[in-house]
Amino acid sequence: MNGDWLIRGRDGRLSVYLTSDDGVLCRAEHLPGGSWDAPRTLGGDQKVHPGAAVGQGADGYAHLAAWRPTVKGEAGLVHCTHFRPLLAALDWAPVGHPNKKGDRTGTPAVAVDAQGRAHVFARNIGTGLCMVAQKEKGGWDPWRDLKGQGVEGPPVAVTGESGLVQAYAAVSGGILHWRQAAAGAQPVLQEPLRTPVRPRTLRALATSAEHTTLFYTDESGDVCAWRPGGDPVRVLPAAGDGPVAAIRTELDGHDCTLLAQRSASGRVAFAAYPTERESAGAWWAESGPQLPEDAVVALAKDHEGRVVAAALSPSTGDLRLTRRKDEPGLALTAWRTV
């Protein structure tokens, strides 16, 4: 899944989203903090391709986007809304294709603005970025060409504390950034960042009222943080491959950013530092058992506001969880399989 696939619903239950060969599955807590139900297929009987995206609004609703097959050699994007983890999601509804028709163009990304409108981003055939957004009173606006060229790997989308939507994408030797100036406006391509970025390592997080921070791994293997308008800052060497998971949380009375990643040793590595103060330094500390090579890591907060880390292996479906203890620092409970 592209996006934060571990989320807390508005009823306090945690849920995870994962893809299967022909659908999107959801697992959820039966009760907040309790046991987990078996996976359920979302979106009705329609089959969708692997490589979906998820985003969550301030109302707690999850919005998902995926490609579904249409005619031979072609596909279209579909969207569904999941209001509560234990309820059935709405059926997949078509939202079109960034080039009107054609085959899949790459994994989409989803962000939800302050009005609860989903924004679906997807690369187009010309390797630029396009977006389609929900109307406030139902239905969808036309697809919009956001320009840009040479997008590599999935874009990432994020909603700032202002409720406005932004998107980022890797290109050869740099990062493209699109930003909304007002609610409902088309995101506009900003000045690109020239940096040796590794595609498929991007993760964005709202870190203050003014900024979102993009985390990425550069060609030297360092995790870097970039806030548009400034220069990128090296945070620490990457613990492993792929994007880091990131969340803001309070640690010992300080607003901190917590990062997590499957390390090269196979365990989950954690690092924390004061939010937007990368110069303070950060160090990895590993936790838990060795995980399969395809395992991915996510972070969220539970019904009590405690940080929860999840590790999911798409090939096996194994889901492991740990939670922060009610102790100083980042003490975690023993990992358990659910």
C-alpha positions in Angstrom: 0.0 0.0 0.0 1.2 3.5 -0.8 0.4 5.7 2.2 -0.1 5.1 5.9 -1.6 1.6 5.8 -1.9 1.4 9.6 -4.6 3.8 10.8 -6.8 4.5 13.8 -10.5 4.8 12.9 -12.9 7.3 14.4 -14.1 4.6 16.7 -10.6 4.1 18.1 -10.0 0.7 16.4 -6.8 0.2 14.6 -6.9 -1.3 11.1 -4.4 -2.3 8.5 -4.8 -2.3 4.7 -2.9 -4.7 2.5 -3.2 -5.9 -1.1 -3.8 -9.4 -2.4 -3.5 -10.7 -6.0 -6.9 -9.2 -7.0 -8.2 -7.1 -4.1 -7.5 -4.9 -1.1 -7.9 -6.5 2.3 -8.5 -4.9 5.7 -7.8 -6.3 9.2 -9.1 -4.5 12.3 -9.2 -4.7 16.0 -12.5 -6.2 17.2 -12.4 -3.8 20.1 -9.9 -0.9 20.7 -6.7 -2.5 22.1 -8.2 -6.0 21.8 -7.9 -9.0 19.4 -7.9 -8.7 15.7 -10.5 -10.0 13.2 -9.6 -12.0 10.1 -8.9 -10.1 6.8 -11.9 -8.9 4.8 -12.0 -7.9 1.2 -13.0 -4.2 0.6 -14.9 -2.6 -2.2 -17.4 -5.2 -3.3 -16.9 -8.0 -5.8 -14.7 -6.0 -8.3 -11.2 -7.2 -8.8 -8.4 -4.7 -8.6 -4.7 -4.9 -9.5 -2.0 -4.9 -6.7 -0.5 -1.6 -5.9 -3.2 0.5 -4.1 -3.0 3.7 -2.1 -4.7 4.8 1.1 -5.2 8.2 2.8 -7.1 9.3 5.9 -9.1 12.4 6.5 -9.4 14.4 9.8 -12.8 12.7 10.2 -11.1 9.3 10.5 -12.5 8.0 7.2 -10.1 6.0 5.0 -10.0 6.6 1.3 -8.5 4.0 -1.1 -7.6 4.1 -4.7 -6.5 1.3 -7.0 -6.4 0.2 -10.6 -9.0 -2.2 -11.9 -8.9 -4.0 -15.3 -11.3 -2.6 -17.9 -10.8 -4.0 -21.4 -7.8 -6.0 -22.6 -4.6 -4.1 -22.0 -6.3 -1.2 -20.3 -7.2 -0.2 -16.7 -9.0 2.6 -14.8 -8.6 4.0 -11.4 -11.3 3.3 -8.8 -11.9 4.8 -5.3 -13.8 3.6 -2.2 -14.4 5.1 1.2 -14.1 3.1 4.5 -16.0 4.9 7.2 -15.3 2.6 10.2 -12.9 -0.4 10.4 -15.6 -3.0 11.2 -18.1 -1.7 8.7 -18.1 -2.7 5.0 -16.5 -0.1 2.8 -18.3 1.4 -0.1 -18.0 -0.4 -3.4 -15.2 0.6 -5.8 -16.4 3.6 -7.9 -14.6 4.5 -11.2 -12.7 7.8 -11.3 -11.2 7.5 -14.7 -7.7 7.5 -16.1 -5.2 10.4 -16.2 -5.0 10.0 -20.0 -8.7 9.2 -20.4 -7.8 5.6 -21.3 -4.9 3.2 -21.4 -3.0 0.8 -19.2 -1.8 1.4 -15.7 0.7 4.3 -15.4 2.0 3.6 -11.8 0.9 3.3 -8.2 -1.5 6.1 -7.2 -1.4 8.3 -4.0 -4.2 9.6 -1.9 -4.6 12.6 0.4 -7.8 14.0 2.0 -8.3 17.7 2.6 -9.9 19.5 5.5 -13.3 19.2 3.9 -13.0 15.4 3.6 -12.4 15.4 -0.2 -10.1 12.7 -1.5 -7.4 13.8 -4.0 -6.1 10.9 -6.1 -2.7 11.5 -7.8 -1.3 9.3 -10.6 1.5 9.5 -13.1 0.4 10.0 -16.7 1.7 8.4 -19.9 4.0 11.4 -20.4 5.6 10.7 -16.9 4.1 13.9 -15.4 1.6 14.0 -12.6 -2.2 14.2 -12.8 -4.9 14.6 -10.1 -8.6 14.0 -9.7 -10.5 15.3 -6.6 -13.9 14.8 -5.1 -16.4 17.6 -5.2 -17.6 18.8 -1.8 -21.2 17.8 -2.5 -20.5 14.6 -4.3 -19.0 13.5 -7.6 -15.6 14.2 -9.0 -13.9 17.1 -10.8 -12.2 16.5 -14.1 -8.7 15.1 -14.1 -6.1 17.9 -13.9 -2.7 17.9 -15.5 -0.2 19.1 -12.8 2.7 19.1 -15.2 6.2 17.9 -14.4 8.1 15.2 -16.2 10.2 12.1 -15.5 8.4 10.9 -12.4 10.0 7.7 -11.1 8.2 5.4 -8.6 5.0 6.2 -6.7 4.3 9.8 -5.8 3.4 10.6 -2.2 0.6 12.9 -1.0 0.1 14.6 2.3 -2.3 17.0 4.0 -0.7 19.8 6.0 -2.1 21.1 9.3 -3.7 23.8 7.2 -5.9 21.2 5.6 -4.3 21.8 2.2 -2.9 19.0 0.0 0.7 18.6 -1.2 2.3 16.0 -3.4 5.9 14.9 -4.0 7.6 12.7 -6.6 11.1 11.6 -7.4 12.7 12.3 -10.7 16.2 11.6 -12.0 18.5 13.7 -9.8 15.7 15.5 -7.9 12.3 15.8 -6.3 9.2 17.6 -7.7 6.8 19.3 -5.3 3.2 20.4 -5.8 1.3 22.6 -3.3 -2.3 23.9 -3.0 -2.6 27.6 -2.3 -6.3 27.4 -1.2 -8.9 24.7 -0.5 -10.2 23.2 -3.7 -7.4 24.8 -5.8 -5.3 22.8 -8.2 -1.9 22.0 -6.7 0.8 24.0 -8.4 4.3 22.7 -9.3 6.9 24.5 -7.3 10.7 24.9 -7.7 12.2 21.4 -7.9 14.9 20.2 -5.5 18.1 19.0 -7.1 19.2 16.0 -5.0 20.4 12.4 -5.7 17.2 10.7 -4.5 16.4 7.0 -4.6 12.9 6.5 -6.0 10.4 4.5 -3.8 11.9 5.9 -0.6 9.7 9.0 -0.2 7.5 9.6 2.9 5.8 12.9 3.8 4.6 14.1 7.2 3.0 17.3 8.5 5.4 18.6 11.0 4.1 22.1 11.9 1.4 24.6 11.0 3.7 25.9 8.2 5.5 22.9 6.9 5.4 19.3 5.7 8.6 17.4 5.8 9.6 14.9 3.1 11.9 12.1 4.1 13.9 10.3 1.4 17.0 8.2 1.0 19.7 9.7 -1.1 22.2 7.8 -3.3 24.8 7.7 -0.6 22.3 5.8 1.6 21.4 8.6 4.1 17.9 9.4 5.2 17.3 13.1 4.5 14.6 15.5 5.5 13.5 18.4 3.3 11.0 21.2 3.9 10.2 23.2 0.8 11.8 26.6 0.9 14.9 25.3 2.7 17.8 22.9 2.0 17.6 19.1 2.6 19.2 17.9 5.9 20.9 14.6 6.5 19.2 12.8 9.4 21.1 9.5 9.7 22.1 6.5 7.6 19.2 4.4 6.4 18.7 1.3 8.4 17.4 -0.6 5.4 15.7 -0.3 2.0 12.5 1.4 1.2 10.8 4.4 2.8 10.8 5.1 6.5 7.6 5.2 8.5 7.2 8.5 10.4 4.9 10.0 13.0 4.9 12.9 15.5 4.6 12.0 19.1 5.4 13.4 22.5 8.5 11.9 24.2 9.3 13.1 27.7 7.4 16.3 27.2 8.9 17.1 23.8 7.3 17.2 20.3 9.4 14.5 18.5 9.4 12.8 15.1 9.7 9.1 15.3 11.1 7.1 12.4 10.9 3.4 11.9 12.3 1.1 9.2 13.1 -2.6 8.6 16.8 -2.8 9.1 19.4 -4.7 7.1 19.5 -7.2 10.0 15.8 -7.9 9.5 14.6 -6.3 12.7 12.7 -3.0 13.1 14.9 0.0 13.8 13.5 3.2 15.6 15.0 6.7 15.8 13.6 9.9 17.3 14.6 13.5 17.4 12.9 16.9 18.2 10.5 17.7 15.4 12.1 19.9 12.7 15.4 19.9 14.6 17.3 17.4 12.6 20.5 19.0 13.8 19.9 17.5 17.2 20.9 14.1 15.9 19.2 10.7 15.8 20.3 7.1 16.2 18.7 3.8 15.3 17.8 1.3 18.0 16.6 -2.1 16.9 13.6 -4.1 18.3 11.7 -7.3 17.9 12.3 -10.5 15.9 13.9 -10.9 12.5 11.3 -10.2 9.8 10.9 -11.6 6.2 12.7 -9.6 3.5 9.5 -8.1 2.2 8.2 -6.9 5.5 7.2 -3.2 5.7 6.7 -1.1 8.8 4.1 1.5 9.8 3.4 3.8 12.8 0.1 5.1 14.3 -1.4 6.0 17.6 -4.0 3.8 19.4 -7.2 4.8 21.2 -5.1 5.9 24.2 -2.7 8.0 22.2 0.1 5.5 22.5 2.4 4.9 19.5 1.9 1.5 17.8 4.3 0.0 15.4 3.2 -2.7 12.9 5.3 -4.9 10.7 3.6 -6.7 7.9 4.9 -9.3 5.4 2.8 -9.1 2.2 3.9 -12.6 1.1 2.8 -14.3 4.3 0.2 -11.9 5.7 1.9 -12.1 9.1 1.2 -9.0 11.1 3.2 -8.1 14.2 2.5 -5.3 16.6 4.2 -3.5 19.5 3.0 -0.5 21.6 4.7 2.1 23.6 4.7 1.4 27.4 3.6 4.0 29.9 7.2 4.7 30.8 9.8 7.5 30.0 11.5 7.3 26.7 10.5 4.9 24.0 10.0 1.7 25.9 8.0 -0.9 23.9 6.0 -3.9 24.7 7.0 -7.3 23.4 6.2 -7.8 19.7 3.2 -10.1 19.2 1.7 -11.7 16.1 -2.0 -11.0 15.6 
